[in-house]
Amino acid sequence: MLHSTGTVNQDALNELRKVIPIGIFAIQTIFAGFFEELTYRVAIFELVFKKQPKIAFIVACLLFAYMHGPTNVYSWLVYGSMSFTLTTIYAKYRNFYLNMSIHMLWNAIGIVAALLV
């Protein structure tokens, strides 16, 4: 439970990277930040729980982490901490572009790390 070195989501991305061109993989991974921020922050805060920011915060944090398929404590910590960070930033600034940029940067770092392995 504590001895895993990766997550199911990351393993799937690594396999996908092997079968599609790197350019498509990069675009897909970077644009995931755009769509995920729209779904897990903007929609939850501005549409679903507009008048309940505390509930929006909890739902956004948990849903983002859960949808990335954590399977053990390590993966919950990885996706949970990223979710908490992005949700905190969105809750404070309510700026989609800021969140999208941070998310895309995070994904880009992941792409570079995957290429170096």
LINVENCOR-V304244 format. One record per pair of residues at least 6 apart in sequence whose C-alpha atoms are under 7 Angstrom apart, sorted by the first residue. I is the first residue (numbers start at 1). J is the second residue. Records with the same first field share a line. If there is no record, write none. Layout:
BEGIN
I=J ; J
END
This chain:
BEGIN
1=72 ; 73
2=72 ; 73 ; 74
4=74
7=70 ; 71 ; 75
8=69 ; 70 ; 71
9=68 ; 69
17=25
26=111
29=107
30=104 ; 107 ; 108
33=100 ; 103 ; 104
34=100
37=99 ; 100
40=60 ; 64
41=60 ; 87 ; 90
42=96
44=56 ; 60
45=53 ; 56
49=55 ; 56
57=87
60=87
61=80 ; 83 ; 84 ; 87
64=83
65=76 ; 79 ; 80 ; 83
70=76
86=99
89=99
90=99
END
